[in-house]
Amino acid sequence: MKKIRYILCLPIVLLGFACGTESTQQTTATESAVPAGQSAVQDDVSNPNVVQVALGSADHSTLVAALQAASYVDALTNVGPFTVFAPTNSAFDALPAGTLDDLVKPENQRKLRDILEYHVLLGVYKPQDFVDGRKLGTADGRSVLVSVNAEGQVKINGAKILATVPASNGIIHVVDQVLIPQ
């Protein structure tokens, strides 16, 4: 009697395994088609993160291209919080001829990423947090120098802060120069 029950249950068990295997194969195929990383998350409802803000700014297309070339997009779409000094397109244009073209080459990805990390602070620094003579540590382990003139104009390593934009994972300070580590 027990043998008959086992024989009758065997097709049901095998069918269950077959369905489970097919489901796993479909999930694996679907997962491999989806890009990895935080930047792949689609969310049109929440406040934009620092990368999404840059993507939405026509004046930061060069910065976005540099972030992509350095594979630094996912890092800046994470939770943070970050303070990002975002050079404008004209700031990149002011670099010596050929500098940017050289930096976006695949063999210079690490060098480009070092420069981009020099534009990022861990934590949120609002305009009122900038004190003349203060050194702030950057994501690449170096530091930038804050200067504030008598009129309250803030500069980071000589680059003027032109505007400040909040983001869901930090704050962006638009600057008029590319910060180059010494």
C-alpha positions as CSV (number, residue, x, y, z in Angstrom):
1,M,0.0,0.0,0.0
2,K,2.8,2.4,0.9
3,K,4.5,1.7,-2.5
4,I,1.4,2.6,-4.3
5,R,1.2,6.0,-2.5
6,Y,4.9,6.7,-3.3
7,I,4.3,5.8,-6.9
8,L,1.2,8.1,-7.1
9,C,3.0,11.0,-5.4
10,L,6.2,10.7,-7.5
11,P,4.6,12.5,-10.6
12,I,3.3,15.3,-8.4
13,V,6.8,15.8,-6.9
14,L,8.5,15.7,-10.2
15,L,6.0,18.2,-11.6
16,G,6.7,20.5,-8.7
17,F,10.5,20.3,-9.4
18,A,10.0,20.9,-13.1
19,C,7.9,24.0,-12.4
20,G,10.4,25.2,-9.9
21,T,13.3,24.8,-12.3
22,E,11.5,26.6,-15.1
23,S,10.7,29.5,-12.8
24,T,14.3,29.7,-11.7
25,Q,15.5,29.7,-15.3
26,Q,13.0,32.5,-16.2
27,T,14.1,34.6,-13.2
28,T,17.8,34.2,-14.1
29,A,17.2,35.2,-17.7
30,T,15.2,38.2,-16.6
31,E,17.8,39.2,-13.9
32,S,20.7,39.1,-16.4
33,A,18.8,41.4,-18.8
34,V,18.5,44.1,-16.1
35,P,21.5,46.4,-15.6
36,A,23.2,46.0,-12.2
37,G,23.7,48.8,-9.7
38,Q,21.7,51.5,-8.0
39,S,21.6,53.7,-11.1
40,A,19.3,51.1,-12.8
41,V,16.5,51.8,-10.3
42,Q,13.7,53.7,-12.0
43,D,11.9,56.0,-9.7
44,D,10.0,59.0,-11.1
45,V,8.3,59.8,-7.9
46,S,11.1,60.5,-5.3
47,N,13.3,63.5,-5.2
48,P,16.2,63.1,-7.7
49,N,19.7,62.0,-6.4
50,V,22.8,63.9,-7.4
51,V,23.3,62.1,-10.6
52,Q,19.7,62.5,-11.7
53,V,20.0,66.3,-11.0
54,A,23.1,66.4,-13.2
55,L,21.3,64.4,-15.9
56,G,18.5,67.0,-15.9
57,S,20.9,69.9,-16.3
58,A,21.9,70.9,-19.8
59,D,24.9,72.7,-18.2
60,H,26.3,69.5,-16.8
61,S,26.4,67.1,-19.8
62,T,30.2,67.0,-19.8
63,L,30.2,66.1,-16.1
64,V,27.7,63.3,-16.7
65,A,29.8,62.0,-19.6
66,A,32.8,62.0,-17.3
67,L,31.0,60.2,-14.6
68,Q,29.9,57.5,-17.1
69,A,33.4,57.2,-18.5
70,A,34.9,56.7,-15.0
71,S,32.1,54.2,-14.0
72,Y,31.3,56.5,-11.1
73,V,27.5,56.8,-11.7
74,D,26.5,54.0,-9.4
75,A,28.6,55.2,-6.6
76,L,26.9,58.6,-6.6
77,T,23.4,57.2,-6.9
78,N,23.8,55.4,-3.6
79,V,22.4,56.7,-0.4
80,G,25.2,59.0,0.5
81,P,25.0,61.6,1.9
82,F,27.3,63.4,-0.6
83,T,28.4,67.0,-1.2
84,V,29.3,67.3,-4.9
85,F,31.1,70.2,-6.5
86,A,29.7,70.1,-10.0
87,P,31.8,71.9,-12.7
88,T,29.8,73.4,-15.5
89,N,30.3,72.5,-19.2
90,S,32.2,75.8,-19.6
91,A,34.5,74.8,-16.7
92,F,35.4,71.7,-18.5
93,D,35.9,73.7,-21.7
94,A,38.4,75.9,-19.9
95,L,40.8,72.9,-19.3
96,P,43.8,72.8,-21.6
97,A,43.1,71.5,-25.1
98,G,42.9,67.7,-25.2
99,T,42.8,67.2,-21.4
100,L,39.3,65.9,-21.3
101,D,39.7,63.8,-24.4
102,D,42.7,62.2,-22.8
103,L,41.0,61.6,-19.5
104,V,37.9,59.8,-21.0
105,K,40.1,57.2,-22.7
106,P,39.5,53.7,-21.1
107,E,43.2,53.5,-20.1
108,N,42.8,56.7,-18.0
109,Q,39.6,55.7,-16.2
110,R,41.3,55.5,-12.8
111,K,42.9,59.0,-13.2
112,L,39.5,60.4,-14.3
113,R,37.8,58.8,-11.3
114,D,40.4,60.2,-8.9
115,I,39.6,63.7,-10.3
116,L,35.9,63.2,-10.0
117,E,36.3,61.8,-6.4
118,Y,38.2,65.0,-5.6
119,H,34.9,66.8,-6.3
120,V,33.0,64.8,-3.7
121,L,32.8,65.1,0.1
122,L,31.2,62.5,2.3
123,G,28.4,64.2,4.2
124,V,26.3,67.3,3.4
125,Y,27.9,70.7,3.6
126,K,25.5,73.5,3.1
127,P,26.7,77.0,2.2
128,Q,26.6,78.1,5.9
129,D,29.0,75.3,6.7
130,F,31.8,76.7,4.7
131,V,34.2,78.7,6.8
132,D,37.2,80.6,5.5
133,G,40.4,78.6,5.7
134,R,38.6,75.3,6.5
135,K,40.0,72.2,4.8
136,L,37.5,69.5,3.9
137,G,38.4,65.9,3.1
138,T,37.4,64.6,-0.3
139,A,36.3,61.1,-1.3
140,D,39.7,60.4,-2.8
141,G,41.5,61.0,0.6
142,R,42.8,64.5,-0.2
143,S,41.3,67.8,0.9
144,V,40.0,71.0,-0.6
145,L,40.4,74.5,0.9
146,V,37.4,76.8,1.5
147,S,37.8,80.5,1.2
148,V,35.1,83.1,1.9
149,N,35.5,86.7,0.9
150,A,34.1,89.8,2.7
151,E,30.9,89.6,0.5
152,G,30.3,86.0,1.5
153,Q,31.3,84.5,-1.9
154,V,32.5,81.0,-1.2
155,K,35.3,79.4,-3.2
156,I,36.6,75.8,-3.1
157,N,40.3,75.7,-4.2
158,G,39.6,79.0,-6.0
159,A,36.4,77.8,-7.8
160,K,33.4,79.9,-7.2
161,I,30.2,78.3,-6.0
162,L,27.6,79.6,-8.5
163,A,24.5,77.8,-7.2
164,T,23.4,75.1,-4.7
165,V,20.9,72.4,-5.5
166,P,19.6,69.9,-2.9
167,A,19.3,66.2,-3.9
168,S,17.8,63.2,-2.2
169,N,21.2,61.8,-1.3
170,G,23.1,65.0,-0.6
171,I,23.7,68.5,-2.0
172,I,25.3,69.9,-5.2
173,H,27.3,73.0,-5.4
174,V,27.7,74.2,-9.0
175,V,31.3,75.5,-9.5
176,D,32.9,77.5,-12.3
177,Q,36.2,75.4,-12.4
178,V,37.2,71.8,-12.5
179,L,39.0,71.0,-9.3
180,I,42.4,69.3,-10.1
181,P,44.2,67.5,-7.3
182,Q,47.7,68.7,-6.6
